[in-house]
Amino acid sequence: ASDGRGRPGRDADIVLHGSRLDHDNYVELELRRDDQWDAVDADTRFVATLALGNPIFHYDGEFDARLAVRNLYIEENDLGLEGLGFWVGSRMLRGDDIYLLDFWPLDDLNTLGAGLGYAAPTHTKVSLHMGVAQPHNPFYQQEAERPAPLNQFGAATIDLLDRQRWTGSLRAEQQIRFDAVAGLKLVLYGELQQLPSGQREASQPRIYEDLPHDDGWVIGGQFGAFSGERDTHVNLFVRYARGMAAYGAFAEPQGLAPDKTASGAQELRVAAGGNVELGPATVMLGAYFRSFRNATDALDFEDVDEGIVIVRPHVFFLDWLGLALEGSVQAQQRGVLADLGADVDSLASVDPQPLIARVGRVGVIPFVTPAGRGSYSRPMFWFIYSAAFRDEGARALYPQDDVFSSREIEHFLGVGAEWWFGSTSYGDAP
């Protein structure tokens, strides 16, 4: 992709979850093995998923790669009781997404642990999970140099701060079927997070700082309606997080309370997504609103309200050829900032105000798909043109001399392709 002015194409969204048209290159390679044990009438599944991210060798000439293990687990089903399953390992735990935003609004966990679930013949599913994580940042880890033991020469590296976050989740789902392909979906979801106390070294050697125990929780729900007729569906989500759980899963919490905990931090999400299939035409849509406040009382830059509404209609001229149009409006309000028009030397005397930023985007996307009609037909090949229109507030979000800080209109020209080797039906998700 290119911006039409000699630079590479670049993500122009200002919200946390924006259009997927200008995402970086990304692929997941999955190895899966299934075994059926006739003696006990049970099934075992092994899954290993390796992800490769941008950039790739043919672009930057570097003979290396950005790799991540997204799944590595073993799952057992129907052992001792039909519908009962359990797993151990590392995996992504996700519910339904908003495709246009590449966003899982309710449940999107990356965890190392174990889980247990039961799927009843009445289309009832309940799953429980417990896992751990230790992001590589000073909130969880700190190494220090200490003299080697027994008066040996040199020094040794020790883990002075070494604590991990525990996360437990509970998810209950009930489908109400009208027939074999249509119905309603109700989901209740909750999380509990715990972080033990610890101690780390301050800026001066042998001066220690105590870090208190911390915790957080999430509660949320989903209401959905679906028809298996070419993946028509709509989902509504509400999610509220408190304490540690309000921050990102791998983030280093900033803006803590006076007692050095995340108590008081909160995040509210309200989201909707769906797809309608109408013969040669389809319409995908998505929207969300997010309000985050850190644990400090005063408003600051980390406190944000943001949202987006996005829609993408497709028209199929032939079973394999069509045109999509995408439009979105997004806005963000940051906490207390200085007046944009104020002189730098006089900022202290300026009454700070929240910053409101807005971006509108339009896209034209001719596409080819040999799999036939449908929003989710894959593989799909795209030619993409999109334009983003920034107001003064949006341009102010970028550093000085960043071209995004001066351009009111941003162009994006590119080609893309997408293919899913497995698919999930909204009416009968595994």
Secondary structure, 3 states (H helix, E strand, C coil): CECCCCCECCCCCCCCCCCCCCCCCEEEEEEEEEEEECCCCEEEEEEEEEEEECCCHHHHCCCCCEEEEEEEEEEEECCCCCCEEEEEEEEEEECCCEHHHCECCCCEEEEEEEEEEEEECCCEEEEEEEEEECCCCCCCEEEEEEECHHHCCCEEEEEEEECCEEEEEEEEEEEEECCCCEEEEEEEEEEEEEECCEEEECCCCCCEEEECCEEEEEEEEEEEEEECHHHEEEEEEEEEEEEHHHCCCCCCCCCCCCCCCCCCCEEEEEEEEEEEEECCEEEEEEEEEEEEECCCCCCCCCCEEEEEEEEEEEEEEECCEEEEEEEEEEEEEEEEECCCCCCHHHHHHCCCEEEEEEEEEEEEEEEECCCCCCCCCCCEEEEEEEEEEECHHHHCCCCCCCHHHCCCEEEEEEEEEECCCCCCCCCCCC
